[in-house]
């Protein structure tokens, strides 16, 4: 009788341990998933210098009178 109680107790213990491990694995999987915004490649608009025709990102270009320039020098050269 005591032997059966020990066996049942052991089985319950094993089941509880397995549940705990399973839950920890699930949490680990959830943590590994969310990482998209940093890996996403950001494509910036490319614009063309009105004087020399070089392509450069819009954020680095100088906009004057609706025309883009690669630098202050070319903007002045175009008389804008
Ligand atoms: Zn230029």
PDB file of the backbone (N, CA, C, O) and the ligand in Angstrom, with CONECT records:
HET     ZN  A 101       1
ATOM      1  N   UNK A   1       0.839  -1.220   0.000  1.00  0.00           N
ATOM      2  CA  UNK A   1       0.000   0.000   0.000  1.00  0.00           C
ATOM      3  C   UNK A   1       0.867   1.261   0.000  1.00  0.00           C
ATOM      4  O   UNK A   1       0.637   2.186  -0.779  1.00  0.00           O
ATOM      5  N   UNK A   2       1.842   1.283   0.863  1.00  0.00           N
ATOM      6  CA  UNK A   2       2.753   2.427   0.950  1.00  0.00           C
ATOM      7  C   UNK A   2       3.543   2.546  -0.357  1.00  0.00           C
ATOM      8  O   UNK A   2       3.817   3.650  -0.827  1.00  0.00           O
ATOM      9  N   UNK A   3       3.903   1.401  -0.933  1.00  0.00           N
ATOM     10  CA  UNK A   3       4.650   1.358  -2.186  1.00  0.00           C
ATOM     11  C   UNK A   3       3.869   2.051  -3.315  1.00  0.00           C
ATOM     12  O   UNK A   3       4.446   2.818  -4.086  1.00  0.00           O
ATOM     13  N   UNK A   4       2.549   1.780  -3.412  1.00  0.00           N
ATOM     14  CA  UNK A   4       1.706   2.392  -4.435  1.00  0.00           C
ATOM     15  C   UNK A   4       1.622   3.907  -4.254  1.00  0.00           C
ATOM     16  O   UNK A   4       1.635   4.665  -5.224  1.00  0.00           O
ATOM     17  N   UNK A   5       1.535   4.327  -2.999  1.00  0.00           N
ATOM     18  CA  UNK A   5       1.486   5.773  -2.736  1.00  0.00           C
ATOM     19  C   UNK A   5       2.773   6.441  -3.214  1.00  0.00           C
ATOM     20  O   UNK A   5       2.740   7.544  -3.761  1.00  0.00           O
ATOM     21  N   UNK A   6       3.904   5.770  -3.007  1.00  0.00           N
ATOM     22  CA  UNK A   6       5.191   6.302  -3.457  1.00  0.00           C
ATOM     23  C   UNK A   6       5.228   6.412  -4.975  1.00  0.00           C
ATOM     24  O   UNK A   6       5.679   7.419  -5.523  1.00  0.00           O
ATOM     25  N   UNK A   7       4.746   5.362  -5.656  1.00  0.00           N
ATOM     26  CA  UNK A   7       4.738   5.358  -7.125  1.00  0.00           C
ATOM     27  C   UNK A   7       3.856   6.488  -7.653  1.00  0.00           C
ATOM     28  O   UNK A   7       4.245   7.213  -8.568  1.00  0.00           O
ATOM     29  N   UNK A   8       2.672   6.632  -7.073  1.00  0.00           N
ATOM     30  CA  UNK A   8       1.751   7.699  -7.505  1.00  0.00           C
ATOM     31  C   UNK A   8       2.382   9.070  -7.260  1.00  0.00           C
ATOM     32  O   UNK A   8       2.303   9.961  -8.105  1.00  0.00           O
ATOM     33  N   UNK A   9       3.005   9.225  -6.101  1.00  0.00           N
ATOM     34  CA  UNK A   9       3.670  10.482  -5.769  1.00  0.00           C
ATOM     35  C   UNK A   9       4.777  10.801  -6.762  1.00  0.00           C
ATOM     36  O   UNK A   9       4.944  11.951  -7.168  1.00  0.00           O
ATOM     37  N   UNK A  10       5.528   9.783  -7.152  1.00  0.00           N
ATOM     38  CA  UNK A  10       6.621   9.957  -8.114  1.00  0.00           C
ATOM     39  C   UNK A  10       6.070  10.390  -9.470  1.00  0.00           C
ATOM     40  O   UNK A  10       6.610  11.295 -10.106  1.00  0.00           O
ATOM     41  N   UNK A  11       4.985   9.735  -9.911  1.00  0.00           N
ATOM     42  CA  UNK A  11       4.366  10.070 -11.200  1.00  0.00           C
ATOM     43  C   UNK A  11       3.877  11.519 -11.183  1.00  0.00           C
ATOM     44  O   UNK A  11       4.096  12.261 -12.141  1.00  0.00           O
ATOM     45  N   UNK A  12       3.220  11.917 -10.104  1.00  0.00           N
ATOM     46  CA  UNK A  12       2.727  13.295  -9.985  1.00  0.00           C
ATOM     47  C   UNK A  12       3.896  14.278 -10.061  1.00  0.00           C
ATOM     48  O   UNK A  12       3.808  15.318 -10.714  1.00  0.00           O
ATOM     49  N   UNK A  13       4.982  13.933  -9.388  1.00  0.00           N
ATOM     50  CA  UNK A  13       6.163  14.800  -9.383  1.00  0.00           C
ATOM     51  C   UNK A  13       6.729  14.966 -10.792  1.00  0.00           C
ATOM     52  O   UNK A  13       7.069  16.070 -11.217  1.00  0.00           O
ATOM     53  N   UNK A  14       6.824  13.830 -11.513  1.00  0.00           N
ATOM     54  CA  UNK A  14       7.363  13.856 -12.877  1.00  0.00           C
ATOM     55  C   UNK A  14       6.470  14.711 -13.777  1.00  0.00           C
ATOM     56  O   UNK A  14       6.964  15.515 -14.568  1.00  0.00           O
ATOM     57  N   UNK A  15       5.152  14.532 -13.651  1.00  0.00           N
ATOM     58  CA  UNK A  15       4.221  15.301 -14.481  1.00  0.00           C
ATOM     59  C   UNK A  15       4.362  16.800 -14.194  1.00  0.00           C
ATOM     60  O   UNK A  15       4.367  17.618 -15.114  1.00  0.00           O
ATOM     61  N   UNK A  16       4.475  17.145 -12.921  1.00  0.00           N
ATOM     62  CA  UNK A  16       4.628  18.553 -12.556  1.00  0.00           C
ATOM     63  C   UNK A  16       5.918  19.136 -13.124  1.00  0.00           C
ATOM     64  O   UNK A  16       5.930  20.259 -13.627  1.00  0.00           O
ATOM     65  N   UNK A  17       7.005  18.366 -13.042  1.00  0.00           N
ATOM     66  CA  UNK A  17       8.291  18.825 -13.568  1.00  0.00           C
ATOM     67  C   UNK A  17       8.219  19.039 -15.076  1.00  0.00           C
ATOM     68  O   UNK A  17       8.730  20.032 -15.594  1.00  0.00           O
ATOM     69  N   UNK A  18       7.585  18.105 -15.774  1.00  0.00           N
ATOM     70  CA  UNK A  18       7.479  18.208 -17.226  1.00  0.00           C
ATOM     71  C   UNK A  18       6.650  19.414 -17.636  1.00  0.00           C
ATOM     72  O   UNK A  18       6.961  20.087 -18.619  1.00  0.00           O
ATOM     73  N   UNK A  19       5.589  19.685 -16.876  1.00  0.00           N
ATOM     74  CA  UNK A  19       4.768  20.862 -17.162  1.00  0.00           C
ATOM     75  C   UNK A  19       5.584  22.139 -17.010  1.00  0.00           C
ATOM     76  O   UNK A  19       5.470  23.061 -17.816  1.00  0.00           O
ATOM     77  N   UNK A  20       6.413  22.183 -15.963  1.00  0.00           N
ATOM     78  CA  UNK A  20       7.229  23.355 -15.697  1.00  0.00           C
ATOM     79  C   UNK A  20       8.227  23.593 -16.845  1.00  0.00           C
ATOM     80  O   UNK A  20       8.387  24.715 -17.326  1.00  0.00           O
ATOM     81  N   UNK A  21       8.886  22.519 -17.265  1.00  0.00           N
ATOM     82  CA  UNK A  21       9.867  22.615 -18.342  1.00  0.00           C
ATOM     83  C   UNK A  21       9.186  23.067 -19.640  1.00  0.00           C
ATOM     84  O   UNK A  21       9.707  23.910 -20.370  1.00  0.00           O
ATOM     85  N   UNK A  22       8.014  22.489 -19.907  1.00  0.00           N
ATOM     86  CA  UNK A  22       7.271  22.843 -21.116  1.00  0.00           C
ATOM     87  C   UNK A  22       6.910  24.313 -21.130  1.00  0.00           C
ATOM     88  O   UNK A  22       6.993  24.973 -22.166  1.00  0.00           O
ATOM     89  N   UNK A  23       6.505  24.828 -19.967  1.00  0.00           N
ATOM     90  CA  UNK A  23       6.137  26.241 -19.895  1.00  0.00           C
ATOM     91  C   UNK A  23       7.360  27.127 -20.124  1.00  0.00           C
ATOM     92  O   UNK A  23       7.267  28.153 -20.797  1.00  0.00           O
ATOM     93  N   UNK A  24       8.496  26.737 -19.570  1.00  0.00           N
ATOM     94  CA  UNK A  24       9.721  27.529 -19.746  1.00  0.00           C
ATOM     95  C   UNK A  24      10.139  27.565 -21.212  1.00  0.00           C
ATOM     96  O   UNK A  24      10.600  28.594 -21.708  1.00  0.00           O
ATOM     97  N   UNK A  25       9.978  26.445 -21.899  1.00  0.00           N
ATOM     98  CA  UNK A  25      10.324  26.399 -23.326  1.00  0.00           C
ATOM     99  C   UNK A  25       9.406  27.317 -24.129  1.00  0.00           C
ATOM    100  O   UNK A  25       9.845  27.993 -25.059  1.00  0.00           O
ATOM    101  N   UNK A  26       8.117  27.331 -23.754  1.00  0.00           N
ATOM    102  CA  UNK A  26       7.155  28.180 -24.468  1.00  0.00           C
ATOM    103  C   UNK A  26       7.531  29.649 -24.306  1.00  0.00           C
ATOM    104  O   UNK A  26       7.467  30.423 -25.261  1.00  0.00           O
ATOM    105  N   UNK A  27       7.921  30.024 -23.096  1.00  0.00           N
ATOM    106  CA  UNK A  27       8.306  31.415 -22.839  1.00  0.00           C
ATOM    107  C   UNK A  27       9.539  31.765 -23.661  1.00  0.00           C
ATOM    108  O   UNK A  27       9.612  32.845 -24.248  1.00  0.00           O
ATOM    109  N   UNK A  28      10.509  30.853 -23.704  1.00  0.00           N
ATOM    110  CA  UNK A  28      11.720  31.091 -24.476  1.00  0.00           C
ATOM    111  C   UNK A  28      11.413  31.318 -25.946  1.00  0.00           C
ATOM    112  O   UNK A  28      12.023  32.170 -26.592  1.00  0.00           O
ATOM    113  N   UNK A  29      10.460  30.546 -26.473  1.00  0.00           N
ATOM    114  CA  UNK A  29      10.090  30.699 -27.880  1.00  0.00           C
ATOM    115  C   UNK A  29       9.442  32.059 -28.112  1.00  0.00           C
ATOM    116  O   UNK A  29       9.705  32.710 -29.123  1.00  0.00           O
ATOM    117  N   UNK A  30       8.586  32.492 -27.165  1.00  0.00           N
ATOM    118  CA  UNK A  30       7.916  33.779 -27.330  1.00  0.00           C
ATOM    119  C   UNK A  30       8.914  34.923 -27.319  1.00  0.00           C
ATOM    120  O   UNK A  30       8.759  35.905 -28.045  1.00  0.00           O
ATOM    121  N   UNK A  31       9.954  34.786 -26.477  1.00  0.00           N
ATOM    122  CA  UNK A  31      10.948  35.862 -26.376  1.00  0.00           C
ATOM    123  C   UNK A  31      11.779  35.966 -27.650  1.00  0.00           C
ATOM    124  O   UNK A  31      12.226  37.051 -28.021  1.00  0.00           O
ATOM    125  N   UNK A  32      11.984  34.833 -28.318  1.00  0.00           N
ATOM    126  CA  UNK A  32      12.851  34.832 -29.497  1.00  0.00           C
ATOM    127  C   UNK A  32      12.168  35.442 -30.724  1.00  0.00           C
ATOM    128  O   UNK A  32      12.840  35.857 -31.668  1.00  0.00           O
ATOM    129  N   UNK A  33      10.843  35.494 -30.707  1.00  0.00           N
ATOM    130  CA  UNK A  33      10.111  35.918 -31.908  1.00  0.00           C
ATOM    131  C   UNK A  33      10.183  37.421 -32.195  1.00  0.00           C
ATOM    132  O   UNK A  33      10.569  37.804 -33.300  1.00  0.00           O
ATOM    133  N   UNK A  34       9.816  38.304 -31.218  1.00  0.00           N
ATOM    134  CA  UNK A  34       9.642  39.708 -31.641  1.00  0.00           C
ATOM    135  C   UNK A  34      10.955  40.452 -31.842  1.00  0.00           C
ATOM    136  O   UNK A  34      11.537  40.955 -30.881  1.00  0.00           O
ATOM    137  N   UNK A  35      11.415  40.525 -33.057  1.00  0.00           N
ATOM    138  CA  UNK A  35      12.583  41.350 -33.406  1.00  0.00           C
ATOM    139  C   UNK A  35      12.549  41.672 -34.908  1.00  0.00           C
ATOM    140  O   UNK A  35      13.405  41.220 -35.669  1.00  0.00           O
ATOM    141  N   UNK A  36      11.552  42.455 -35.317  1.00  0.00           N
ATOM    142  CA  UNK A  36      11.409  42.782 -36.741  1.00  0.00           C
ATOM    143  C   UNK A  36      11.852  44.216 -37.078  1.00  0.00           C
ATOM    144  O   UNK A  36      12.545  44.401 -38.078  1.00  0.00           O
ATOM    145  N   UNK A  37      11.483  45.243 -36.286  1.00  0.00           N
ATOM    146  CA  UNK A  37      11.714  46.617 -36.764  1.00  0.00           C
ATOM    147  C   UNK A  37      13.184  46.938 -37.029  1.00  0.00           C
ATOM    148  O   UNK A  37      13.492  47.679 -37.962  1.00  0.00           O
ATOM    149  N   UNK A  38      14.105  46.384 -36.212  1.00  0.00           N
ATOM    150  CA  UNK A  38      15.515  46.736 -36.398  1.00  0.00           C
ATOM    151  C   UNK A  38      16.133  46.022 -37.597  1.00  0.00           C
ATOM    152  O   UNK A  38      17.042  46.541 -38.244  1.00  0.00           O
ATOM    153  N   UNK A  39      15.615  44.797 -37.889  1.00  0.00           N
ATOM    154  CA  UNK A  39      16.193  44.012 -38.976  1.00  0.00           C
ATOM    155  C   UNK A  39      15.675  44.488 -40.343  1.00  0.00           C
ATOM    156  O   UNK A  39      16.275  44.192 -41.376  1.00  0.00           O
ATOM    157  N   UNK A  40      14.563  45.221 -40.338  1.00  0.00           N
ATOM    158  CA  UNK A  40      13.949  45.650 -41.590  1.00  0.00           C
ATOM    159  C   UNK A  40      14.826  46.678 -42.317  1.00  0.00           C
ATOM    160  O   UNK A  40      15.133  47.726 -41.749  1.00  0.00           O
ATOM    161  N   UNK A  41      15.224  46.407 -43.533  1.00  0.00           N
ATOM    162  CA  UNK A  41      16.055  47.368 -44.260  1.00  0.00           C
ATOM    163  C   UNK A  41      15.250  48.587 -44.691  1.00  0.00           C
ATOM    164  O   UNK A  41      14.181  48.463 -45.289  1.00  0.00           O
ATOM    165  N   UNK A  42      15.776  49.755 -44.381  1.00  0.00           N
ATOM    166  CA  UNK A  42      15.053  50.983 -44.700  1.00  0.00           C
ATOM    167  C   UNK A  42      15.562  51.530 -46.033  1.00  0.00           C
ATOM    168  O   UNK A  42      16.740  51.857 -46.181  1.00  0.00           O
ATOM    169  N   UNK A  43      14.654  51.619 -46.988  1.00  0.00           N
ATOM    170  CA  UNK A  43      15.035  52.134 -48.300  1.00  0.00           C
ATOM    171  C   UNK A  43      14.616  53.591 -48.369  1.00  0.00           C
ATOM    172  O   UNK A  43      13.438  53.925 -48.243  1.00  0.00           O
ATOM    173  N   UNK A  44      15.596  54.444 -48.571  1.00  0.00           N
ATOM    174  CA  UNK A  44      15.313  55.875 -48.606  1.00  0.00           C
ATOM    175  C   UNK A  44      15.130  56.335 -50.051  1.00  0.00           C
ATOM    176  O   UNK A  44      15.692  55.753 -50.979  1.00  0.00           O
ATOM    177  N   UNK A  45      14.355  57.361 -50.218  1.00  0.00           N
ATOM    178  CA  UNK A  45      14.147  57.947 -51.540  1.00  0.00           C
ATOM    179  C   UNK A  45      15.465  58.498 -52.090  1.00  0.00           C
ATOM    180  O   UNK A  45      16.197  59.198 -51.390  1.00  0.00           O
ATOM    181  N   UNK A  46      15.754  58.174 -53.342  1.00  0.00           N
ATOM    182  CA  UNK A  46      16.958  58.699 -53.971  1.00  0.00           C
ATOM    183  C   UNK A  46      16.562  59.851 -54.891  1.00  0.00           C
ATOM    184  O   UNK A  46      15.578  59.769 -55.626  1.00  0.00           O
ATOM    185  N   UNK A  47      17.344  60.918 -54.835  1.00  0.00           N
ATOM    186  CA  UNK A  47      17.091  62.065 -55.707  1.00  0.00           C
ATOM    187  C   UNK A  47      18.356  62.358 -56.510  1.00  0.00           C
ATOM    188  O   UNK A  47      19.436  61.854 -56.202  1.00  0.00           O
ATOM    189  N   UNK A  48      18.203  63.169 -57.527  1.00  0.00           N
ATOM    190  CA  UNK A  48      19.318  63.427 -58.435  1.00  0.00           C
ATOM    191  C   UNK A  48      19.722  64.894 -58.395  1.00  0.00           C
ATOM    192  O   UNK A  48      18.886  65.797 -58.439  1.00  0.00           O
ATOM    193  N   UNK A  49      21.013  65.095 -58.312  1.00  0.00           N
ATOM    194  CA  UNK A  49      21.520  66.464 -58.326  1.00  0.00           C
ATOM    195  C   UNK A  49      21.239  67.077 -59.693  1.00  0.00           C
ATOM    196  O   UNK A  49      21.482  66.453 -60.726  1.00  0.00           O
ATOM    197  N   UNK A  50      20.725  68.308 -59.689  1.00  0.00           N
ATOM    198  CA  UNK A  50      20.355  68.963 -60.936  1.00  0.00           C
ATOM    199  C   UNK A  50      21.579  69.380 -61.758  1.00  0.00           C
ATOM    200  O   UNK A  50      21.471  69.558 -62.971  1.00  0.00           O
ATOM    201  N   UNK A  51      22.723  69.536 -61.124  1.00  0.00           N
ATOM    202  CA  UNK A  51      23.936  70.000 -61.815  1.00  0.00           C
ATOM    203  C   UNK A  51      24.774  68.828 -62.312  1.00  0.00           C
ATOM    204  O   UNK A  51      25.056  68.746 -63.508  1.00  0.00           O
ATOM    205  N   UNK A  52      25.177  67.922 -61.427  1.00  0.00           N
ATOM    206  CA  UNK A  52      26.093  66.856 -61.816  1.00  0.00           C
ATOM    207  C   UNK A  52      25.393  65.517 -62.029  1.00  0.00           C
ATOM    208  O   UNK A  52      26.001  64.578 -62.544  1.00  0.00           O
ATOM    209  N   UNK A  53      24.138  65.419 -61.646  1.00  0.00           N
ATOM    210  CA  UNK A  53      23.359  64.208 -61.918  1.00  0.00           C
ATOM    211  C   UNK A  53      23.646  63.051 -60.985  1.00  0.00           C
ATOM    212  O   UNK A  53      23.238  61.922 -61.255  1.00  0.00           O
ATOM    213  N   UNK A  54      24.343  63.315 -59.890  1.00  0.00           N
ATOM    214  CA  UNK A  54      24.654  62.248 -58.949  1.00  0.00           C
ATOM    215  C   UNK A  54      23.399  61.899 -58.132  1.00  0.00           C
ATOM    216  O   UNK A  54      22.605  62.773 -57.784  1.00  0.00           O
ATOM    217  N   UNK A  55      23.244  60.607 -57.838  1.00  0.00           N
ATOM    218  CA  UNK A  55      22.113  60.173 -57.020  1.00  0.00           C
ATOM    219  C   UNK A  55      22.507  60.164 -55.555  1.00  0.00           C
ATOM    220  O   UNK A  55      23.586  59.688 -55.199  1.00  0.00           O
ATOM    221  N   UNK A  56      21.651  60.680 -54.719  1.00  0.00           N
ATOM    222  CA  UNK A  56      21.919  60.699 -53.288  1.00  0.00           C
ATOM    223  C   UNK A  56      20.612  60.620 -52.517  1.00  0.00           C
ATOM    224  O   UNK A  56      19.548  60.936 -53.051  1.00  0.00           O
ATOM    225  N   UNK A  57      20.693  60.196 -51.251  1.00  0.00           N
ATOM    226  CA  UNK A  57      19.468  60.116 -50.452  1.00  0.00           C
ATOM    227  C   UNK A  57      18.821  61.480 -50.278  1.00  0.00           C
ATOM    228  O   UNK A  57      19.502  62.499 -50.167  1.00  0.00           O
ATOM    229  N   UNK A  58      17.508  61.478 -50.257  1.00  0.00           N
ATOM    230  CA  UNK A  58      16.756  62.726 -50.162  1.00  0.00           C
ATOM    231  C   UNK A  58      17.129  63.534 -48.919  1.00  0.00           C
ATOM    232  O   UNK A  58      17.138  64.764 -48.951  1.00  0.00           O
ATOM    233  N   UNK A  59      17.439  62.825 -47.812  1.00  0.00           N
ATOM    234  CA  UNK A  59      17.760  63.521 -46.569  1.00  0.00           C
ATOM    235  C   UNK A  59      19.096  64.255 -46.658  1.00  0.00           C
ATOM    236  O   UNK A  59      19.341  65.192 -45.898  1.00  0.00           O
ATOM    237  N   UNK A  60      19.970  63.831 -47.591  1.00  0.00           N
ATOM    238  CA  UNK A  60      21.284  64.472 -47.722  1.00  0.00           C
ATOM    239  C   UNK A  60      21.290  65.517 -48.824  1.00  0.00           C
ATOM    240  O   UNK A  60      22.249  66.279 -48.951  1.00  0.00           O
ATOM    241  N   UNK A  61      20.233  65.562 -49.620  1.00  0.00           N
ATOM    242  CA  UNK A  61      20.193  66.490 -50.741  1.00  0.00           C
ATOM    243  C   UNK A  61      19.702  67.856 -50.288  1.00  0.00           C
ATOM    244  O   UNK A  61      19.019  67.983 -49.271  1.00  0.00           O
ATOM    245  N   UNK A  62      20.061  68.874 -51.059  1.00  0.00           N
ATOM    246  CA  UNK A  62      19.602  70.231 -50.788  1.00  0.00           C
ATOM    247  C   UNK A  62      18.487  70.531 -51.784  1.00  0.00           C
ATOM    248  O   UNK A  62      18.664  70.400 -52.995  1.00  0.00           O
ATOM    249  N   UNK A  63      17.345  70.934 -51.256  1.00  0.00           N
ATOM    250  CA  UNK A  63      16.200  71.227 -52.111  1.00  0.00           C
ATOM    251  C   UNK A  63      16.053  72.736 -52.250  1.00  0.00           C
ATOM    252  O   UNK A  63      15.966  73.462 -51.260  1.00  0.00           O
ATOM    253  N   UNK A  64      16.025  73.198 -53.518  1.00  0.00           N
ATOM    254  CA  UNK A  64      15.868  74.624 -53.767  1.00  0.00           C
ATOM    255  C   UNK A  64      15.034  74.815 -55.023  1.00  0.00           C
ATOM    256  O   UNK A  64      15.366  74.285 -56.084  1.00  0.00           O
ATOM    257  N   UNK A  65      13.956  75.569 -54.903  1.00  0.00           N
ATOM    258  CA  UNK A  65      13.037  75.828 -56.020  1.00  0.00           C
ATOM    259  C   UNK A  65      12.604  74.540 -56.711  1.00  0.00           C
ATOM    260  O   UNK A  65      12.507  74.497 -57.937  1.00  0.00           O
ATOM    261  N   UNK A  66      12.347  73.499 -55.938  1.00  0.00           N
ATOM    262  CA  UNK A  66      11.866  72.235 -56.506  1.00  0.00           C
ATOM    263  C   UNK A  66      12.949  71.401 -57.156  1.00  0.00           C
ATOM    264  O   UNK A  66      12.654  70.369 -57.760  1.00  0.00           O
ATOM    265  N   UNK A  67      14.200  71.829 -57.045  1.00  0.00           N
ATOM    266  CA  UNK A  67      15.307  71.050 -57.602  1.00  0.00           C
ATOM    267  C   UNK A  67      16.206  70.549 -56.485  1.00  0.00           C
ATOM    268  O   UNK A  67      16.380  71.201 -55.456  1.00  0.00           O
ATOM    269  N   UNK A  68      16.778  69.363 -56.719  1.00  0.00           N
ATOM    270  CA  UNK A  68      17.679  68.792 -55.720  1.00  0.00           C
ATOM    271  C   UNK A  68      19.123  69.000 -56.140  1.00  0.00           C
ATOM    272  O   UNK A  68      19.468  68.959 -57.321  1.00  0.00           O
ATOM    273  N   UNK A  69      19.957  69.226 -55.124  1.00  0.00           N
ATOM    274  CA  UNK A  69      21.397  69.381 -55.383  1.00  0.00           C
ATOM    275  C   UNK A  69      22.170  68.537 -54.388  1.00  0.00           C
ATOM    276  O   UNK A  69      21.722  68.292 -53.267  1.00  0.00           O
ATOM    277  N   UNK A  70      23.373  68.085 -54.836  1.00  0.00           N
ATOM    278  CA  UNK A  70      24.180  67.226 -53.968  1.00  0.00           C
ATOM    279  C   UNK A  70      24.872  68.045 -52.888  1.00  0.00           C
ATOM    280  O   UNK A  70      25.273  67.500 -51.859  1.00  0.00           O
ATOM    281  N   UNK A  71      25.014  69.319 -53.106  1.00  0.00           N
ATOM    282  CA  UNK A  71      25.678  70.156 -52.114  1.00  0.00           C
ATOM    283  C   UNK A  71      25.409  71.622 -52.369  1.00  0.00           C
ATOM    284  O   UNK A  71      24.837  72.013 -53.387  1.00  0.00           O
ATOM    285  N   UNK A  72      25.847  72.425 -51.400  1.00  0.00           N
ATOM    286  CA  UNK A  72      25.641  73.877 -51.463  1.00  0.00           C
ATOM    287  C   UNK A  72      26.311  74.474 -52.705  1.00  0.00           C
ATOM    288  O   UNK A  72      25.787  75.406 -53.314  1.00  0.00           O
ATOM    289  N   UNK A  73      27.468  73.930 -53.070  1.00  0.00           N
ATOM    290  CA  UNK A  73      28.239  74.437 -54.207  1.00  0.00           C
ATOM    291  C   UNK A  73      27.434  74.333 -55.509  1.00  0.00           C
ATOM    292  O   UNK A  73      27.368  75.288 -56.283  1.00  0.00           O
ATOM    293  N   UNK A  74      26.831  73.175 -55.738  1.00  0.00           N
ATOM    294  CA  UNK A  74      26.061  72.985 -56.976  1.00  0.00           C
ATOM    295  C   UNK A  74      24.766  73.785 -56.960  1.00  0.00           C
ATOM    296  O   UNK A  74      24.271  74.200 -58.009  1.00  0.00           O
ATOM    297  N   UNK A  75      24.222  74.000 -55.771  1.00  0.00           N
ATOM    298  CA  UNK A  75      23.017  74.814 -55.680  1.00  0.00           C
ATOM    299  C   UNK A  75      23.340  76.252 -56.125  1.00  0.00           C
ATOM    300  O   UNK A  75      22.561  76.874 -56.847  1.00  0.00           O
ATOM    301  N   UNK A  76      24.487  76.765 -55.688  1.00  0.00           N
ATOM    302  CA  UNK A  76      24.900  78.119 -56.061  1.00  0.00           C
ATOM    303  C   UNK A  76      25.253  78.170 -57.563  1.00  0.00           C
ATOM    304  O   UNK A  76      24.946  79.137 -58.261  1.00  0.00           O
ATOM    305  N   UNK A  77      25.897  77.109 -58.023  1.00  0.00           N
ATOM    306  CA  UNK A  77      26.327  77.030 -59.428  1.00  0.00           C
ATOM    307  C   UNK A  77      25.128  77.117 -60.363  1.00  0.00           C
ATOM    308  O   UNK A  77      25.227  77.652 -61.467  1.00  0.00           O
ATOM    309  N   UNK A  78      23.994  76.588 -59.911  1.00  0.00           N
ATOM    310  CA  UNK A  78      22.788  76.600 -60.738  1.00  0.00           C
ATOM    311  C   UNK A  78      22.049  77.933 -60.600  1.00  0.00           C
ATOM    312  O   UNK A  78      21.036  78.163 -61.260  1.00  0.00           O
ATOM    313  N   UNK A  79      22.559  78.790 -59.750  1.00  0.00           N
ATOM    314  CA  UNK A  79      21.956  80.109 -59.586  1.00  0.00           C
ATOM    315  C   UNK A  79      20.649  80.079 -58.812  1.00  0.00           C
ATOM    316  O   UNK A  79      19.836  80.993 -58.943  1.00  0.00           O
ATOM    317  N   UNK A  80      20.435  79.050 -58.010  1.00  0.00           N
ATOM    318  CA  UNK A  80      19.187  78.942 -57.258  1.00  0.00           C
ATOM    319  C   UNK A  80      19.344  79.547 -55.865  1.00  0.00           C
ATOM    320  O   UNK A  80      18.395  79.549 -55.082  1.00  0.00           O
TER     321      UNK A  80
HETATM  322 ZN    ZN A 101      25.963  67.934 -57.823  1.00  0.00          ZN
END
